[in-house]
Amino acid sequence: MADTIELGLDTFGDVTVDAEGKLLHQAQVIRNVVEEAVLADQVGVDFIGLGEHHRDDFAISAPDVVLAAVAARTSRIGLGSAVTVLSSDDPIRVFQRFSTIDAISNGRAEVILGRGSFTESFPLFGFALKDYELLFTEKLNLFAEVLKQEPVNWQGSTRAEIKDQRVYPPVENGTLKTWIGVGGSPESVVRAASYNLPMMLAIIGGEPTRFLPFIDLYQRAVAQFGGEPLPLGVHSPGHVAETDEQARAELWPGYQAIHNRIGGERGWGPTNIGRFNQEADMGSLYVGSPETVAKKIAATMKALKVRRFDMKYSSGTLGHDKMMKSIELFGTKVAPMVREMLV
C-alpha cells in the first residue's frame, strides 16, 4: 500500500499574525502561502491544496491564480484546490483555469469540487441561497460533461444551453484529475459515486472511524453504478512540531480564535482547551511530534481504507514561521514514517 498512498497539505490562507501579534495584510499571507507550497515541494510532500473563501479571515479567493504562481516555482508536487466552490462558479471556466494550470505544471493539476462550508460567495456572485442544491447539481453535471473533452451538449435551468461546443485548452495527457469534496451526507457520497469520481472526505471533528459507513456506502454505490474502484481521501486539520507539548502549545491560540469566531457566527458555544485536547487525543486533530502525527495518520488511513491524506496545516492566526516548520517536519519525517507503517 505504501507505494500507492499520497500525503498532502491544505491551507485556506488563514490570515496570520506577525511577531508583534499584528494581523498581516492578506497580500502578505498569499505571498507566504506561495513560499509554503515551494517548501512543501522541496521536502517531498505529494500535494498542496488551496481552499477558496470570500471572507476576511482567509486570504485565498482565487486558488487557481495562486496555484499558477506555485506551478512556476515547483517541479513535482501535485497542485489543486481544497475546495473549489462550484455552485457559485462557472464549470467551464473552472475547467479552463485548471487545465491551464495543468499545462503550466506539466500535468500536476487537480481540482476538488464542493459546495463549501460558507455561503459568502452566493450573494457576492449573484446567486440565491434557495438554489443551493440545484446550482451544485446542475453545475456538477455540466462539469462532468466538460471532463469528457468532447464537444459539449448540455441543457439546464441555471445557465444557457450549450450546443456542440469544445472547451479549450484540453488537458494534454488523459483527463483533469477531479475529486468530489464531501462533508458527510449520504446524498453527497452517492452523487460522487454516480459520476465515477474519487471522493475526498472532510473530517474536521470527532472520531475518524465514524465515517466508515460513508466509505462503505461509496464503494457499494460505485459498484452498483458499474464503475471501477476509485481513490478515497481524507482532509483533516493538524500541526507538527518537535514535541507533542510544543505542537499543542503553538496550535491552541489560533485554533481557539478561528473556532470561536466561526462558532459564534453559527450559534455554537466557545471551544475550550478540554475539547481541543480531546480532539488531539481521540478525534480528527493531528497535532504533535512527527511520530505522534504519523501514527495517527497511518491509523486513520488503514481504518478508513483511503489512499490519500491531506492535513490542513494552517489554523487561524498560527504564524508563518511555525507553519513552515510544520511543513518541513511533515515532509521529511511524518510522510516517511507513515509510508513505513503502511507497508
QUIJOQUI-V813753 format. One record per helix or strand of 2 or more residues. SS is the DSSP state (H for helix, E for strand). FROM is the first residue (numbers start at 1). TO is the last residue. If there is no record, write none. Layout:
SS:FROM:TO
SS:FROM:TO
This chain:
E:6:11
H:26:42
E:47:50
H:63:73
E:78:81
E:84:85
H:86:88
H:91:104
E:109:114
H:120:124
H:129:147
E:152:154
E:162:165
E:177:182
H:186:194
E:198:202
H:208:224
E:232:240
H:244:266
H:273:282
E:285:288
H:290:304
E:308:312
H:320:341
